Amino acid sequence: MDIRKKFGKQVKKFRLEKGLSQEALAHQADLDRTYIPSIEKGERNVSITVIEKIAKALNVKISTLFDE
């Protein structure tokens, strides 16, 4: 599986565990609301800065977003 898809799958998993909508996660991570769906689908090649924002918004370590 492509690393972008693996990352997106993890983001979605933790987002749902936290009970957040895609829009709420985007707001907490200070990202555009349309960005999260494309990340979760594995369509975006996100920067380390965006990865850090998402990890902070989900209150998880960056490495956790890459675990399978």
C-alpha positions, 0 to 999 in steps of 0.5 A: 500500500502507498505511504500516502494511503497508509497515512490517510487511513491512520488519520481517519482512524484516529479522527473517528476515534476522537469523534471528530468530523473532517471539518472539525479536524481541519479547523483544529489543525488550522487547515482548509476544510477540503484538505482532510478528505484528500489526505484520508484518501491518500491523494495528497503528498503532505508536508512534515509541517502538515503532518505535525499539525494533524498529529497535534490536533489528534493529540498523537505522536507523529510516529503513531500516524505511520504505524500500521 
